[in-house]
Amino acid sequence: MKPPSTLQASLLAVVLLTAGCEYEVALSDPMGLPIDESVLGTWTKLNEHGEVGRNPDQISIYAFDEGEYLVVAHGRDPIYFRAYPILINDIPCVQMKVLADYDETRHSETEAEENGKLYMVVQYTIEEGKLVVSSFDPEIISPDITSTEKLMEAVHAHSDDPDLFGERDTYIR
């Protein structure tokens, strides 16, 4: 298996979020927050009509430990994320990192991690038993930011903006 390509990294947003925003750096280190057990399980994405379409995207969220998740975006080539809860102005979010998929005989782990934007921040709520997720609007928080400090500055500068998080995707169990 080869490391995640730029194309695969771009597909992350399509798999989880229609308007996802990916970064080369994490916004935050773990904050020591416990996972939210209400999000655990397998979720199926609803289409724009609020229905399960013909080939819906699915994600599974597992407890990795008391403070981290393992998230799987299912599909022909599943993508695995390690994630932990963070707060942005008391808004529950999850910092996600793609777990590099690489062939040790041809690529080092470092090489795999250097091959693309591996981080996402996802805001979520549970509304009427549905998981509603969104990520930063790339028009507000540029995906070209390459340092944690600059990313944090941008988020703080726009933390009161109601459009900080972009389009919402809805999933059902």
C-alpha positions, -999 to +999 in steps of 0.1 A: +000+000+000+012+035-008+011+067+014-019+089+012-016+111-019-026+147-023-057+133-041-065+110-012-061+139+012-085+160-009-110+132-008-111+133+030-133+164+028-156+147+003-158+116+025-166+134+057-176+169+049-187+185+017-168+217+025-139+202+046-107+221+052-075+203+057-042+215+072-006+205+074-006+212+112-028+205+141-048+233+156-044+220+192-026+194+212-049+171+232-067+190+259-073+160+281-111+160+274-130+128+276-145+114+244-182+119+238-197+083+238-229+095+221-210+097+188-196+062+189-209+038+163-215+036+125-231+066+108-246+069+073-246+102+055-279+117+044-281+133+009-293+168+002-329+155+004-324+142+039-324+106+027-300+077+025-289+077-011-279+048-034-242+046-022-241+067+009-208+075+027-204+059+061-181+066+090-175+045+121-163+061+153-147+040+180-132+048+214-094+045+210-090+052+247-106+076+273-095+107+254-092+096+217-112+082+189-104+060+160-126+072+130-129+052+098-142+067+066-155+036+048-152+031+011-131+011-014-099+025+002-109+033+038-092+062+055-084+060+092-081+089+116-069+093+151-089+121+168-093+138+201-119+162+215-110+199+218-130+231+226-131+262+205-150+289+226-168+261+244-179+245+211-171+208+211-149+199+182-126+171+172-090+175+160-084+147+135-052+133+120-051+109+091-032+078+100-007+073+073-011+042+053+023+032+038+042+002+026+073-001+049+092-018+021+090+012-001+083+043+021+092+055+056+065+066+079+080+101+078+078+102+041+041+091+043+033+119+068+050+145+046+028+136+016-002+158+021-024+177+045-032+154+073-052+174+098-089+185+101-110+202+128-145+190+129-174+206+148-202+183+157-236+182+174-262+155+180-296+169+168-327+147+171-305+116+172-285+126+141-248+135+139-243+169+123-207+178+114-189+207+097-154+219+094-138+254+090-150+273+060-120+276+038-130+311+028-126+321+065-097+299+077-074+294+048-062+258+042-028+273+032-019+281+068+012+260+077+019+267+114-001+259+145+004+294+158-010+311+126-039+286+125-047+294+162-045+331+155-069+328+125-094+308+145-093+332+174-097+362+151-129+346+136-142+327+166-173+348+169-181+345+132-213+325+127-199+312+094-166+299+109-178+264+102-190+257+067-216+235+053-231+209+075-234+172+068-259+150+085-255+113+094-279+088+109-272+055+126 
